[in-house]
């Protein structure tokens, strides 16, 4: 990596063992004021491990809810942190483990680590990390496969959510591994292949991607290949985000609209598009607008977007116990879980 470019990227984003080892249980943080108010009867436990393939090794943490007993397949949420974060920090800020305990689903937190990026950012802007079977997506997919092999996971209810660099990587994972990931949520992130170099990523974050979302949406559908399927998509972005330009939220929505247009029936016929079919406004500390985008052939909502007024580069409705989290705004964690059907 070109070091000056990498450092500038990090500043702007300031976003294998065969067995699973089980450290002492760590309780999930309590909900912050203004959050969903969920209170689980019992808390789960952390399980940790390392996954290795030809592209390196990465550490991961898995939250196993107290209610999990292996008697039935449960959903799996994959959470991709932003720069300078790790799994513990991301769990604290989003309070996803509280939701997991209350609704009985597993949560996987892959970790980048400073050995692979000085600011712990996912390197979403390199071509090697934008393809199936290579780079960082292959490592994350390998972790998902390991969890599926070790726990009873409902393969039809596996979703990925990420913030900032993790949001950009979530877009990539949805396009390259639709067999593993069936739903995606992008928070303050970028569209699929928004940039292909470190310096290009800086420009994309500042000004929006140079690449046409419609073309990237078609490329995403093509990369899905024979595994192509509709990809329910949720996008969150704050209007005051000075790290990742809010235009990126618009582009991400448009990219996945085109992907879903092709994935639903194999034809570029506009049955799914980026023109909202329904829009509503509300206030939860901050005012926000929710827009729904439907498949015109059956009326199902395939995409949903939240634009949060005055929100900076942060996870809306989260806890200050973690970084890049704002307790004001709609509770993104609860909304993601609801939209994913967990």
C-alpha positions in Angstrom: 0.0 0.0 0.0 1.2 3.5 -0.8 1.8 4.8 2.7 0.8 8.4 2.3 -2.4 7.5 0.5 -3.1 4.8 3.1 -2.6 7.3 6.0 -4.8 9.9 4.3 -7.5 7.2 3.7 -7.3 6.2 7.4 -7.7 9.8 8.5 -10.7 10.4 6.3 -12.3 7.2 7.4 -11.7 7.9 11.1 -14.6 4.9 10.2 -6.6 -20.3 11.6 -7.3 -22.5 14.1 -9.5 -25.5 13.6 -11.2 -25.0 16.9 -13.2 -22.2 18.4 -11.9 -20.9 21.7 -14.3 -19.7 24.4 -13.1 -16.8 26.7 -15.0 -15.8 29.7 -18.5 -14.5 29.0 -18.8 -10.8 28.5 -22.2 -9.2 29.0 -23.5 -7.1 26.1 -23.7 -3.3 27.0 -27.0 -2.0 28.2 -29.1 0.0 25.9 -28.4 3.8 25.8 -31.1 6.3 26.5 -33.2 6.8 23.4 -32.5 3.3 22.0 -34.8 0.4 21.5 -35.2 -0.3 25.3 -34.8 -4.0 24.8 -33.7 -5.9 27.9 -32.8 -9.5 27.5 -33.5 -12.0 30.3 -29.9 -13.3 30.1 -26.8 -12.4 28.2 -24.8 -14.6 25.9 -21.0 -15.3 25.6 -18.2 -14.4 23.4 -16.4 -17.1 21.3 -13.2 -16.1 19.5 -11.1 -17.6 16.7 -8.8 -17.0 13.8 -9.5 -17.9 10.2 -6.7 -18.4 7.7 -6.6 -19.0 3.9 -4.2 -18.1 1.1 -4.9 -14.4 1.6 -3.8 -14.3 5.3 -5.4 -14.6 8.7 -8.0 -12.6 10.5 -9.3 -12.7 14.0 -13.0 -12.8 14.7 -15.4 -12.7 17.6 -18.8 -14.5 17.7 -21.6 -13.5 20.1 -23.7 -16.6 21.0 -26.9 -15.6 22.7 -27.9 -17.2 25.9 -31.0 -18.7 24.2 -29.1 -20.6 21.6 -29.1 -24.3 22.3 -28.7 -25.8 18.9 -32.2 -27.2 18.7 -33.2 -24.9 15.8 -31.4 -23.0 13.1 -31.0 -19.3 14.0 -30.2 -16.2 12.0 -26.6 -14.9 11.7 -25.7 -11.2 11.7 -22.3 -10.3 10.3 -21.0 -6.9 11.6 -18.2 -5.2 9.8 -16.5 -2.4 11.9 -15.1 0.9 10.7 -11.6 2.2 11.0 -10.0 2.3 14.5 -12.6 -0.1 15.8 -12.7 -3.8 16.8 -15.5 -6.2 17.5 -15.9 -5.2 21.2 -16.1 -1.5 20.3 -18.5 -2.1 17.5 -20.7 -4.3 19.7 -20.8 -1.6 22.4 -21.7 1.2 20.0 -24.4 -0.6 18.1 -25.8 -2.7 21.0 -26.3 -5.5 18.5 -25.7 -8.1 21.1 -28.6 -6.8 23.1 -30.9 -7.5 20.1 -29.2 -10.9 19.6 -30.0 -11.9 23.2 -33.6 -10.7 23.0 -34.3 -12.3 19.6 -31.9 -15.3 19.7 -29.6 -14.8 16.8 -25.8 -15.2 16.4 -23.5 -12.2 15.7 -20.1 -12.5 13.9 -17.6 -9.7 14.2 -14.7 -10.1 11.8 -11.7 -8.0 12.7 -9.2 -6.4 10.3 -6.3 -5.7 12.7 -3.5 -3.1 12.5 -1.2 -5.6 10.9 -3.2 -5.3 7.7 -4.2 -1.6 7.9 -2.6 0.8 10.3 -6.0 2.2 11.2 -7.8 -1.2 11.2 -9.7 -0.2 8.1 -11.0 -2.8 5.7 -9.0 -2.3 2.4 -12.2 -2.2 0.3 -10.5 -0.1 -2.4 -8.1 -2.7 -3.8 -9.1 -4.9 -6.7 -8.0 -8.1 -4.9 -10.5 -7.3 -2.2 -13.4 -6.8 -4.7 -13.7 -10.3 -6.1 -15.1 -13.6 -5.1 -12.5 -16.1 -4.0 -9.8 -13.5 -3.1 -8.7 -11.0 -0.5 -10.6 -9.9 2.5 -14.1 -11.0 1.2 -12.8 -14.5 1.0 -11.6 -14.4 4.6 -15.0 -13.0 5.8 -16.9 -15.6 3.8 -14.6 -18.3 5.3 -15.5 -17.1 8.8 -19.2 -17.3 7.9 -18.8 -20.8 6.6 -17.0 -21.8 9.8 -19.8 -20.5 11.9 -22.3 -22.4 9.8 -20.3 -25.6 10.3 -20.1 -25.1 14.0 -23.6 -23.8 14.8 -27.1 -24.3 13.5 -27.5 -21.3 11.2 -30.5 -20.4 9.1 -28.7 -19.9 5.8 -31.7 -18.0 4.4 -31.4 -15.4 7.2 -27.7 -14.3 7.1 -27.2 -10.6 6.9 -24.2 -8.2 6.8 -24.1 -4.7 8.2 -21.2 -2.3 8.4 -20.2 1.3 9.0 -17.8 3.4 6.9 -15.0 1.1 5.6 -17.1 -1.8 7.0 -20.1 -0.4 5.0 -18.1 -0.4 1.8 -16.9 -4.0 2.5 -20.6 -5.0 3.2 -21.5 -3.8 -0.3 -18.6 -5.9 -1.7 -19.6 -9.0 0.3 -23.2 -8.8 -0.8 -22.1 -8.7 -4.5 -19.4 -11.4 -4.2 -21.0 -13.9 -1.8 -24.8 -13.8 -2.2 -24.8 -17.5 -1.3 -23.5 -16.5 2.2 -25.1 -13.1 2.6 -28.8 -12.7 1.9 -29.3 -9.1 3.2 -27.1 -6.0 3.5 -27.2 -2.8 5.5 -24.7 0.0 4.7 -24.2 2.7 7.3 -22.2 5.8 6.3 -20.5 3.6 3.6 -20.1 3.4 -0.1 -21.4 1.5 -3.1 -19.9 -1.7 -4.6 -16.4 -0.9 -6.1 -16.7 2.8 -5.4 -13.0 3.1 -5.9 -10.2 0.8 -7.0 -7.2 2.5 -5.5 -6.3 4.1 -2.2 -6.1 7.6 -3.7 -9.4 6.9 -5.5 -11.0 6.0 -2.2 -10.1 9.4 -0.8 -11.8 11.1 -3.6 -14.8 8.8 -3.4 -15.2 9.5 0.3 -14.8 13.3 -0.2 -16.9 13.7 -3.3 -18.8 10.5 -4.1 -17.7 7.7 -6.4 -16.6 8.5 -9.9 -18.3 5.4 -11.1 -21.9 5.3 -12.3 -24.1 3.5 -9.7 -26.2 2.0 -12.5 -23.1 0.4 -14.1 -21.8 -0.7 -10.8 -25.2 -2.2 -10.0 -25.0 -4.2 -13.2 -21.5 -5.3 -12.4 -22.6 -6.5 -9.0 -25.4 -8.6 -10.5 -22.9 -10.0 -13.0 -20.4 -10.9 -10.3 -23.1 -12.8 -8.5 -23.1 -15.1 -11.5 -25.2 -18.2 -11.2 -25.7 -17.4 -7.5 -27.6 -14.2 -8.4 -30.5 -13.4 -6.1 -32.4 -10.4 -4.9 -30.5 -8.6 -2.2 -32.7 -6.7 0.3 -30.8 -3.5 1.1 -30.9 -0.9 3.9 -28.9 2.4 3.6 -28.3 4.9 6.4 -26.5 8.2 6.0 -26.3 11.4 8.0 -26.6 14.8 6.2 -23.7 16.2 8.3 -21.2 13.4 7.5 -18.0 15.2 6.7 -15.9 11.9 6.4 -18.0 10.0 3.8 -19.9 12.4 1.6 -23.7 11.7 1.9 -23.8 11.4 -1.9 -22.3 8.0 -1.3 -25.6 6.9 0.4 -27.5 8.0 -2.7 -25.1 6.1 -4.9 -25.3 2.9 -2.8 -29.1 3.0 -2.9 -29.0 3.4 -6.7 -26.4 0.7 -7.2 -28.4 -1.9 -5.3 -31.6 -0.8 -7.0 -30.0 -1.7 -10.3 -28.6 -5.0 -8.9 -32.1 -6.0 -7.6 -33.7 -5.0 -10.9 -31.5 -7.6 -12.6 -31.6 -10.1 -9.8 -35.4 -10.3 -9.6 -36.1 -11.3 -13.2 -32.8 -11.2 -15.1 -33.9 -8.3 -17.2 -33.0 -4.6 -17.0 -36.6 -3.5 -17.1 -37.0 -1.1 -14.2 -39.2 -3.2 -12.0 -36.9 -2.1 -9.2 -35.5 1.4 -9.4 -34.1 4.3 -7.3 -37.3 6.4 -7.3 -38.9 6.1 -3.9 -42.4 4.5 -3.9 -43.2 5.7 -0.4 -41.6 8.4 1.9 -42.2 9.3 5.5 -40.6 11.7 7.9 -40.3 11.3 11.7 -38.2 12.5 14.6 -36.1 10.5 17.1 -33.8 13.1 18.7 -33.0 13.9 15.1 -35.5 14.2 12.2 -35.1 11.7 9.5 -36.7 10.6 6.2 -37.4 7.0 5.4 -37.9 6.0 1.8 -39.1 2.6 0.5 -38.3 1.1 -2.9 -40.5 -1.8 -4.2 -40.4 -4.5 -6.7 -43.3 -3.4 -9.0 -44.0 -7.0 -9.9 -45.1 -8.1 -6.4 -45.1 -4.9 -4.3 -42.4 -6.2 -1.9 -40.0 -3.6 -0.3 -36.5 -4.5 -1.5 -34.7 -1.4 -0.5 -35.1 1.1 2.3 -33.1 4.3 3.0 -32.8 6.5 6.0 -31.5 10.1 5.7 -30.8 11.5 9.1 -30.7 15.2 9.5 -27.6 16.6 11.3 -26.0 13.2 11.8 -22.3 13.1 11.3 -20.1 10.0 10.6 -21.8 7.7 13.1 -24.1 4.8 13.7 -27.6 6.4 14.5 -29.4 5.6 17.7 -26.4 3.8 19.2 -24.6 4.0 22.5 -21.7 6.3 23.4 -20.1 3.2 25.0 -18.6 2.7 21.5 -16.9 4.9 19.0 -18.6 6.4 15.9 -22.0 6.1 17.5 -24.7 8.8 18.1 -27.5 8.1 20.5 -29.7 10.5 18.6 -31.6 9.5 15.5 -33.5 6.3 14.6 -32.3 3.1 16.2 -30.4 1.7 13.3 -29.7 -1.6 15.1 -33.3 -2.3 15.8 -34.3 -1.2 12.3 -31.8 -3.5 10.6 -32.8 -6.5 12.7 -36.5 -5.8 11.8 -35.8 -5.3 8.1 -33.7 -8.5 8.0 -36.5 -10.4 9.6 -34.5 -11.7 12.5 
